[in-house]
Amino acid sequence: MGSGGKSRLPAVVATVVAVPVAVVAGFLVFNAIAPAADESDLVQGDLSPVTVAPAELSGEDAVVCLALTATAPHTAGGLEARPVEGGEGAAESVLAYGDPPVVATCGVAPVAVEDTEAVFKLNGVCWFSDAEGRDWVTLDRQVPVGVSVPAEVEQPVDVLNELSTVIAEKVPVSPDAPTGCA
């Protein structure tokens, strides 16, 4: 063995020691500067199944509602989706998000509005709301969708915006939409 073999030994030893030390130091620095998870971010509340009473649907409406629920987002307005149970067809026509749950029911009774009443166009879907802004119904869809938002949800529009996107894609537009929905 020549002198070249002996001169590499200190470099190999230094590398074997330096690499693990650098990895540990990097891990410690990352954990020190990374934002700590707030406990409220980790707690999702009760995400157990929500018991609902689904709307009675015709065969064609049931297909539309199934298309809607099958492609619904996993979160809406930052709220996690929850399973639904109840009467026949509940899982195929009702969505629930968060705790307490926001409940979206496909196939609710249509709402008649006067031309002078306020309607809201959100992501291509026309909505009507009660005075409190807690119960919403689509006005421009062949199969109306109703959304009930509990008072604990501060921004119902955040949930409606995300649901509106999939409603616009899956629930056909009604030819009888009110004039304010154009």
C-alpha positions as CSV (number, residue, x, y, z in Angstrom):
1,M,0.0,0.0,0.0
2,G,1.3,3.4,-0.9
3,S,1.2,6.6,0.8
4,G,-2.1,7.4,-1.0
5,G,-4.1,4.9,1.1
6,K,-3.0,6.4,4.4
7,S,-3.8,9.9,3.3
8,R,-7.4,9.0,2.5
9,L,-8.2,7.5,5.9
10,P,-8.6,10.8,7.8
11,A,-10.9,12.1,5.0
12,V,-13.1,8.9,5.2
13,V,-13.3,9.1,9.0
14,A,-14.2,12.8,8.8
15,T,-17.0,12.0,6.3
16,V,-18.4,9.1,8.3
17,V,-18.6,11.4,11.3
18,A,-19.7,14.6,9.5
19,V,-22.6,13.2,7.5
20,P,-24.6,11.9,10.5
21,V,-23.9,15.1,12.5
22,A,-25.1,17.2,9.6
23,V,-28.3,15.2,9.3
24,V,-29.1,15.5,13.0
25,A,-28.2,19.2,13.0
26,G,-30.5,19.7,9.9
27,F,-33.3,17.8,11.6
28,L,-33.0,19.9,14.8
29,V,-32.9,23.2,12.8
30,F,-35.9,22.2,10.8
31,N,-37.9,21.4,13.9
32,A,-36.9,24.6,15.5
33,I,-38.0,26.9,12.7
34,A,-41.0,24.9,11.4
35,P,-44.3,26.3,12.7
36,A,-45.7,24.2,15.5
37,A,-49.0,22.6,14.9
38,D,-51.7,24.2,16.9
39,E,-53.8,21.7,18.8
40,S,-57.0,23.2,17.3
41,D,-55.6,22.3,13.8
42,L,-55.3,18.7,14.8
43,V,-58.7,18.3,16.3
44,Q,-61.4,17.8,13.7
45,G,-64.3,17.3,16.0
46,D,-66.7,14.5,15.6
47,L,-66.5,12.9,12.2
48,S,-68.8,10.0,12.9
49,P,-71.7,9.4,10.5
50,V,-74.5,12.0,10.4
51,T,-78.0,10.6,10.4
52,V,-80.2,12.3,7.8
53,A,-83.5,12.0,6.2
54,P,-83.0,12.0,2.4
55,A,-85.4,13.6,-0.1
56,E,-87.6,11.2,-2.1
57,L,-86.2,11.2,-5.6
58,S,-87.4,10.0,-9.0
59,G,-85.1,7.6,-10.9
60,E,-83.6,10.4,-13.0
61,D,-83.1,12.8,-10.1
62,A,-81.5,9.9,-8.1
63,V,-79.0,9.5,-10.9
64,V,-78.1,13.2,-10.9
65,C,-77.8,13.2,-7.1
66,L,-75.5,10.2,-7.2
67,A,-73.3,11.9,-9.7
68,L,-73.1,14.9,-7.4
69,T,-72.3,12.9,-4.2
70,A,-69.9,10.6,-5.9
71,T,-67.7,13.5,-7.1
72,A,-68.2,15.9,-4.1
73,P,-65.0,17.3,-2.6
74,H,-63.4,15.7,0.6
75,T,-63.5,19.1,2.2
76,A,-65.7,22.2,1.8
77,G,-64.8,25.5,3.4
78,G,-62.1,23.8,5.3
79,L,-64.5,21.3,6.8
80,E,-63.9,17.5,6.5
81,A,-66.5,15.3,4.8
82,R,-68.5,13.0,7.1
83,P,-70.3,9.8,6.2
84,V,-74.1,9.9,6.1
85,E,-76.6,7.3,7.1
86,G,-80.4,7.3,7.4
87,G,-83.2,6.3,5.1
88,E,-82.8,4.6,1.8
89,G,-80.6,6.6,-0.5
90,A,-79.1,8.8,2.2
91,A,-75.5,8.2,1.2
92,E,-76.3,8.7,-2.5
93,S,-78.1,12.1,-2.1
94,V,-76.8,13.8,1.0
95,L,-73.4,15.3,1.9
96,A,-72.2,16.3,5.4
97,Y,-69.1,18.4,6.4
98,G,-67.6,19.3,9.8
99,D,-68.9,19.3,13.4
100,P,-71.6,20.4,13.8
101,P,-72.4,19.3,10.3
102,V,-73.1,21.4,7.3
103,V,-75.7,19.2,5.4
104,A,-76.2,19.4,1.7
105,T,-79.3,17.5,0.4
106,C,-79.9,16.9,-3.3
107,G,-83.5,16.8,-4.4
108,V,-85.1,19.3,-1.9
109,A,-88.3,21.0,-2.8
110,P,-87.8,24.0,-5.1
111,V,-88.1,27.5,-3.7
112,A,-90.1,30.2,-5.5
113,V,-88.6,33.6,-5.3
114,E,-89.9,37.0,-6.3
115,D,-88.0,38.9,-9.0
116,T,-87.1,41.5,-6.4
117,E,-85.5,39.1,-3.9
118,A,-81.8,38.8,-3.5
119,V,-80.1,35.8,-5.1
120,F,-76.5,34.9,-5.0
121,K,-74.4,33.5,-7.9
122,L,-71.5,31.5,-6.5
123,N,-69.2,29.7,-8.9
124,G,-71.8,29.4,-11.6
125,V,-74.7,28.4,-9.3
126,C,-77.6,30.6,-8.3
127,W,-78.6,30.4,-4.6
128,F,-81.3,31.8,-2.4
129,S,-80.9,32.1,1.3
130,D,-83.1,32.6,4.3
131,A,-82.8,35.9,6.2
132,E,-80.2,34.4,8.6
133,G,-78.0,33.0,5.8
134,R,-78.2,29.5,7.3
135,D,-80.5,27.6,4.8
136,W,-79.6,27.8,1.1
137,V,-81.3,26.4,-1.9
138,T,-80.1,26.3,-5.6
139,L,-82.5,28.1,-7.9
140,D,-81.2,27.3,-11.3
141,R,-80.8,23.5,-11.2
142,Q,-83.1,20.8,-12.5
143,V,-82.7,19.0,-9.2
144,P,-82.5,21.6,-6.4
145,V,-79.8,21.2,-3.7
146,G,-80.4,22.5,-0.2
147,V,-77.6,23.3,2.2
148,S,-78.1,23.8,5.9
149,V,-75.3,25.6,7.7
150,P,-75.1,25.7,11.5
151,A,-74.5,29.0,13.2
152,E,-71.0,27.8,14.3
153,V,-69.8,28.1,10.7
154,E,-68.8,31.7,10.4
155,Q,-68.5,31.8,6.6
156,P,-71.3,29.7,4.9
157,V,-70.2,31.1,1.5
158,D,-66.8,29.3,1.8
159,V,-68.7,26.0,1.9
160,L,-71.1,27.0,-0.8
161,N,-68.3,28.1,-3.1
162,E,-66.7,24.7,-3.1
163,L,-70.0,22.8,-3.4
164,S,-71.1,25.1,-6.2
165,T,-68.2,24.0,-8.4
166,V,-69.3,20.3,-8.4
167,I,-73.0,21.2,-8.5
168,A,-72.4,23.3,-11.6
169,E,-70.6,20.3,-13.2
170,K,-73.1,17.5,-12.2
171,V,-76.5,19.0,-11.8
172,P,-78.0,20.3,-15.1
173,V,-79.3,23.9,-15.4
174,S,-83.0,24.3,-15.2
175,P,-84.7,26.2,-18.0
176,D,-87.0,27.8,-15.4
177,A,-84.3,29.7,-13.5
178,P,-85.4,33.0,-12.0
179,T,-84.5,36.2,-13.8
180,G,-81.9,37.2,-11.2
181,C,-79.9,34.0,-11.9
182,A,-79.0,34.9,-15.5
